[in-house]
Amino acid sequence: MMGAMVALLCISWPAWTEQIDSTDPAALTDRGLALAQGGQADQAEKLWRRALEAAPDYFPALFNLGYMHFSAGRFGEARRHLARAAEASPSDFNAHYLLGVAEQELGRGDEALRSWRKALDLRPDRFQLMQIMAVEYGKGRYHREAADIAMRALRLRPEAEDLYYMAVHACREAGDLGAGLEIAARAAKRYPASARANFEFAWHLQKDGRFEEALPYLRKAIELDPSYEEPHFFFGDWLVKQARYDEALEPLGRAVALRPDYMPARIARARAMMGLGKWAEAVDALNEAVRLAPRHPQPHLMLSQVHFRLRDRATARKEKELSLRLRRQNPALLEAVQSRPFPD
């Protein structure tokens, strides 16, 4: 009796698994899961594939295979099995969610969003997924959809500060400044000690033509966080537009010092120098901008204007032609990104 027991215990895993009923997908899948948990992924995969030979649409085997490849970073294989799993069990949140992640990893953004939309229909409380989708919608220039889902996430978690800024940004990109203003006002009221909340509200007030109302919030943002470059630029740019060039140099210089690659601040600062007739300083500032962003057309256009004023018409013409060529090559640097509807 003891000898028989020892012989049984000495049977190897692969040989033992062969004794499983090959027509029972549940038994094959369960044993494969046990093997996978024990670190024997190759043996587990063989059993799951045998389960699918017996029942091609058996969800647990499809999902386990997909998840195994997903965990190993083999997203092409994961996508194939997870897509079949999602078809076999359309009500499974995890299948749709992981399929979306695999699609995203493969650079298939629209397909990822379609899978995530199905997942969110199944679990409408998953605000983390809403955040991911808002970002991905924005990357695809589906700004209206990004704004809708960001506001949906905010309604679900009104205590989450970052969601206010996500929703404000999404509304801004979608061109819905009215909704952005309303959300920014709520954020400024709820988070009065936040430089970001004060700045976002100031930005929207100014866009609404209410700069006198915006100014206290802008100053408060600078006071709360002197290292926050955007309020300095925003204030300086407004001064340039008011032809208050001398006053504009200080906040714009601070914005550039805080963020040397801040091209809008560098351009506004050079414009202030031009307004003051400081042509040599403007040339130096614009040449530095060209060094930092050689493909940006705006510094070259402004250099053309400066050299024209300095009566160097040959250099002015050369800079203008270069600016026009760069604008054709890099239109996104000067033109607003257009929103487009998500293709269902």
Order of alpha helices (4+ residues) and beta strands (2+ residues): alpha-alpha-alpha-alpha-alpha-alpha-alpha-alpha-alpha-alpha-alpha-alpha-alpha-alpha-alpha-alpha-alpha-alpha-alpha-alpha
